[in-house]
Amino acid sequence: MKPEQARNLAPWRSATWLTAAVALIAPFAAVAHGISDADKQRMLDGGYLQYVGLGATHMLTGYDHLLFLFGVVFFLTTFKDIARFVTAFTLGHCITLIFATFLQITWNYFLVDALIAISVIYKGFDNNGGFQKHFGIRSPNLLAVVFGFGLLHGFGLSTRLQQLPLGDDKSSILMRILSFNVGVEIGQIAALSAMVALLALWRKRPSFPRFSVLANMALVYAGALLLLTQLHGYQHDTDPNGFRFPAQEHRHEHEDMDIEKSTDTGRDEL
């Protein structure tokens, strides 16, 4: 292959790798927000620090939150700008996380996470100048958009936190919510520090202008895969018997395959 042809194919190879990575991440993202039974028991047995740890872990494994933040800081180069936008996002998700949980306002978490996936699609689309290219208009105010999506992401965090037994005493409930929120912020700071450092190093390389469009296309693809995954989860959650093998029928299929119940006496003799 000629050098010129290799250079032309390089971006597409990179896009293929990015898409493959997104496809691998999406299924894990669908379950990353779940609160396991072990975590629930650990919360009951432990103190407020357990909620701090769970909040940090939840953010660091919350691929939809991390992808959105990656899109937010992708083109930000100064500490002042990063601080402004991250503060807007943090303020938004703190409001809904704390108040929605304390007031027990909830919704189907698959649908909330589907909307969060749309926020990832939006950020990749906006970063690539989608509004200017496809609609001939300026992008909506980014600070307001980031704050609005922060409210949405916080509601997503709240729906998951409400899966935990938070107790009956109002003050204890509030302290557990605040502890979880502190953990979320710790996880967010850790993730953002890594993102900003990697982006700062990448911007110094000649590949950044070439592949920045592909990176944001990958955000769009990631958001789309997350959206489909969450909608699929919602279908299973609301209508588990509406698929090819209804739950009861599926159980009978497994019972029919039980080796102890499938003795073939015709093979007992040669």
C-alpha positions as CSV (number, residue, x, y, z in Angstrom):
1,M,0.0,0.0,0.0
2,K,1.3,3.5,-0.9
3,P,2.0,5.9,2.0
4,E,-0.6,8.3,0.7
5,Q,-3.3,5.6,0.8
6,A,-2.2,4.5,4.3
7,R,-2.6,8.1,5.5
8,N,-6.1,8.3,4.0
9,L,-7.2,5.1,5.6
10,A,-5.7,5.9,9.0
11,P,-8.7,8.0,10.2
12,W,-11.2,5.3,9.2
13,R,-9.2,2.6,11.0
14,S,-9.2,4.8,14.1
15,A,-13.0,5.3,13.7
16,T,-13.4,1.5,13.5
17,W,-11.4,1.0,16.7
18,L,-13.4,3.8,18.5
19,T,-16.7,2.3,17.4
20,A,-15.6,-1.2,18.6
21,A,-14.6,0.2,22.0
22,V,-17.9,2.0,22.3
23,A,-19.7,-1.3,21.5
24,L,-17.8,-3.1,24.2
25,I,-18.5,-0.4,26.8
26,A,-22.3,0.0,26.1
27,P,-23.5,-3.3,27.7
28,F,-21.4,-2.7,30.8
29,A,-22.9,0.8,31.0
30,A,-26.4,-0.6,31.1
31,V,-25.6,-2.4,34.4
32,A,-23.0,-0.1,35.8
33,H,-25.6,2.0,37.7
34,G,-27.2,-1.0,39.4
35,I,-27.0,-1.4,43.2
36,S,-26.2,-5.0,43.9
37,D,-27.6,-6.9,46.9
38,A,-24.1,-7.0,48.4
39,D,-23.9,-3.2,48.2
40,K,-27.3,-2.9,49.9
41,Q,-26.3,-5.1,52.8
42,R,-23.0,-3.3,53.1
43,M,-24.9,0.0,53.3
44,L,-27.1,-1.4,56.1
45,D,-24.2,-2.7,58.1
46,G,-21.8,0.3,57.6
47,G,-21.9,4.0,58.3
48,Y,-21.9,7.2,56.2
49,L,-18.4,6.4,54.8
50,Q,-20.0,3.4,53.0
51,Y,-22.2,5.9,51.1
52,V,-19.2,8.0,50.2
53,G,-17.4,5.0,48.8
54,L,-20.5,3.9,46.9
55,G,-21.0,7.4,45.4
56,A,-17.4,7.5,44.2
57,T,-17.5,4.0,42.7
58,H,-20.9,4.8,41.1
59,M,-19.5,7.9,39.3
60,L,-16.3,6.1,38.2
61,T,-18.3,3.3,36.7
62,G,-21.1,5.6,35.3
63,Y,-19.9,5.6,31.7
64,D,-22.8,7.8,30.6
65,H,-21.8,10.5,33.1
66,L,-18.1,10.2,32.2
67,L,-18.8,10.3,28.4
68,F,-20.9,13.5,28.8
69,L,-18.2,15.1,30.9
70,F,-15.6,14.1,28.4
71,G,-17.6,15.9,25.7
72,V,-18.0,19.0,27.9
73,V,-14.2,19.4,28.6
74,F,-13.1,18.2,25.2
75,F,-12.4,21.7,23.7
76,L,-11.9,23.5,27.0
77,T,-8.3,24.6,27.4
78,T,-8.2,27.0,30.4
79,F,-8.8,26.2,34.1
80,K,-11.3,29.0,34.3
81,D,-13.5,27.6,31.5
82,I,-13.2,24.0,32.9
83,A,-14.2,25.3,36.4
84,R,-17.2,27.2,35.0
85,F,-18.7,24.3,33.1
86,V,-17.9,21.6,35.7
87,T,-19.4,23.8,38.4
88,A,-22.6,24.3,36.4
89,F,-22.9,20.5,35.8
90,T,-22.1,19.8,39.5
91,L,-24.6,22.3,40.8
92,G,-27.3,20.8,38.5
93,H,-26.8,17.2,39.6
94,C,-26.4,18.1,43.3
95,I,-29.8,19.8,43.2
96,T,-31.8,16.8,41.8
97,L,-29.7,14.1,43.5
98,I,-30.4,15.6,47.0
99,F,-33.9,16.9,46.6
100,A,-35.4,14.1,44.4
101,T,-34.0,11.5,46.8
102,F,-35.0,13.3,50.0
103,L,-38.5,13.9,48.6
104,Q,-38.7,10.4,47.1
105,I,-39.4,11.7,43.6
106,T,-38.5,9.0,41.1
107,W,-39.2,7.5,37.7
108,N,-38.2,4.4,35.8
109,Y,-34.5,4.5,35.9
110,F,-34.1,2.9,32.4
111,L,-36.0,5.8,30.9
112,V,-33.9,8.4,32.9
113,D,-30.7,6.7,31.7
114,A,-32.1,6.7,28.2
115,L,-32.4,10.5,28.4
116,I,-28.9,10.7,29.8
117,A,-27.7,8.8,26.8
118,I,-29.3,11.5,24.6
119,S,-27.2,14.0,26.5
120,V,-24.1,12.2,25.3
121,I,-25.3,12.2,21.7
122,Y,-26.1,15.9,22.0
123,K,-22.6,16.8,23.3
124,G,-20.8,14.9,20.5
125,F,-23.1,16.4,17.9
126,D,-22.6,19.9,19.3
127,N,-18.8,19.5,19.5
128,N,-18.7,18.6,15.8
129,G,-20.7,21.8,14.9
130,G,-23.8,19.9,14.2
131,F,-26.2,22.8,14.7
132,Q,-24.2,25.0,12.3
133,K,-23.7,22.3,9.7
134,H,-27.2,20.8,9.7
135,F,-29.5,23.5,10.9
136,G,-27.6,26.7,10.1
137,I,-28.0,28.1,13.6
138,R,-25.8,28.8,16.5
139,S,-25.5,26.2,19.3
140,P,-27.7,26.8,22.3
141,N,-26.0,28.5,25.3
142,L,-23.6,25.8,26.4
143,L,-23.5,26.8,30.1
144,A,-27.3,26.6,30.4
145,V,-27.3,23.3,28.5
146,V,-24.6,21.8,30.8
147,F,-26.6,22.9,33.9
148,G,-29.8,21.4,32.5
149,F,-28.2,18.1,31.7
150,G,-26.6,18.2,35.2
151,L,-30.2,18.3,36.6
152,L,-31.0,15.2,34.4
153,H,-27.8,13.3,35.4
154,G,-28.5,14.1,39.1
155,F,-32.0,12.6,38.7
156,G,-30.4,9.5,37.3
157,L,-28.2,9.2,40.3
158,S,-31.2,9.7,42.6
159,T,-33.2,6.9,41.0
160,R,-30.3,4.5,41.7
161,L,-29.7,5.8,45.3
162,Q,-33.4,5.3,46.0
163,Q,-32.9,1.6,45.5
164,L,-31.1,1.6,48.8
165,P,-32.8,1.4,52.2
166,L,-32.0,4.9,53.5
167,G,-33.8,4.5,56.8
168,D,-36.7,6.3,58.5
169,D,-35.1,9.1,60.4
170,K,-35.1,12.3,58.3
171,S,-31.8,13.6,59.5
172,S,-30.1,10.2,58.9
173,I,-31.6,10.0,55.5
174,L,-30.3,13.4,54.6
175,M,-26.8,12.6,55.9
176,R,-26.7,9.4,53.8
177,I,-27.8,11.3,50.7
178,L,-25.1,14.0,51.3
179,S,-22.5,11.3,52.0
180,F,-23.3,9.6,48.6
181,N,-23.2,13.0,47.0
182,V,-19.7,13.7,48.4
183,G,-18.6,10.4,47.0
184,V,-20.0,11.3,43.6
185,E,-18.0,14.5,43.6
186,I,-14.8,12.7,44.7
187,G,-15.2,10.3,41.8
188,Q,-16.0,13.1,39.4
189,I,-12.8,15.0,40.4
190,A,-10.7,11.9,39.9
191,A,-12.2,11.1,36.5
192,L,-12.0,14.8,35.4
193,S,-8.4,15.1,36.4
194,A,-7.5,12.1,34.2
195,M,-9.6,13.4,31.3
196,V,-8.1,16.9,31.4
197,A,-4.6,15.6,31.7
198,L,-5.0,13.2,28.8
199,L,-6.7,15.8,26.6
200,A,-3.9,18.4,27.4
201,L,-1.3,15.9,26.3
202,W,-3.2,14.9,23.2
203,R,-3.7,18.5,22.1
204,K,0.0,18.9,21.7
205,R,0.2,16.1,19.1
206,P,-0.6,16.7,15.4
207,S,-3.2,13.9,15.6
208,F,-5.6,16.0,17.7
209,P,-7.0,18.1,14.8
210,R,-7.4,15.1,12.6
211,F,-9.1,12.8,15.1
212,S,-11.1,15.2,17.3
213,V,-14.0,14.9,14.9
214,L,-13.8,11.1,15.0
215,A,-13.6,11.2,18.8
216,N,-16.9,13.2,19.0
217,M,-18.5,10.9,16.4
218,A,-17.6,8.1,18.8
219,L,-19.5,10.0,21.5
220,V,-22.5,10.1,19.3
221,Y,-22.3,6.4,18.6
222,A,-21.7,5.6,22.3
223,G,-24.8,7.6,23.2
224,A,-26.9,5.8,20.6
225,L,-25.8,2.4,21.8
226,L,-26.5,3.4,25.4
227,L,-29.9,4.7,24.4
228,L,-30.8,1.4,22.6
229,T,-29.5,-0.6,25.6
230,Q,-31.5,1.4,28.1
231,L,-34.7,1.2,26.0
232,H,-34.2,-2.6,25.7
233,G,-33.9,-2.7,29.5
234,Y,-37.1,-0.7,29.8
235,Q,-38.9,-3.2,27.6
236,H,-37.8,-6.1,29.8
237,D,-38.6,-4.2,32.9
238,T,-42.1,-3.2,31.9
239,D,-43.1,-6.3,29.9
240,P,-40.9,-9.3,30.7
241,N,-43.4,-11.7,29.1
242,G,-43.6,-9.7,25.9
243,F,-40.6,-11.3,24.2
244,R,-40.2,-14.5,22.3
245,F,-39.9,-16.6,25.5
246,P,-42.2,-15.3,28.3
247,A,-40.8,-15.8,31.8
248,Q,-43.0,-18.8,32.7
249,E,-42.5,-20.5,29.3
250,H,-38.8,-19.9,29.5
251,R,-38.7,-21.6,32.9
252,H,-40.5,-24.6,31.5
253,E,-38.0,-24.8,28.7
254,H,-35.2,-25.1,31.2
255,E,-37.2,-27.7,33.2
256,D,-37.7,-29.8,30.0
257,M,-33.9,-29.8,29.5
258,D,-33.2,-31.1,33.0
259,I,-31.2,-34.2,32.6
260,E,-33.0,-36.0,35.4
261,K,-36.3,-35.4,33.6
262,S,-35.2,-36.4,30.2
263,T,-34.3,-40.1,30.6
264,D,-34.3,-42.0,27.3
265,T,-34.9,-45.7,28.2
266,G,-34.6,-46.6,24.6
267,R,-30.8,-46.4,25.0
268,D,-30.5,-48.8,27.9
269,E,-29.9,-51.8,25.6
270,L,-27.5,-52.2,22.7
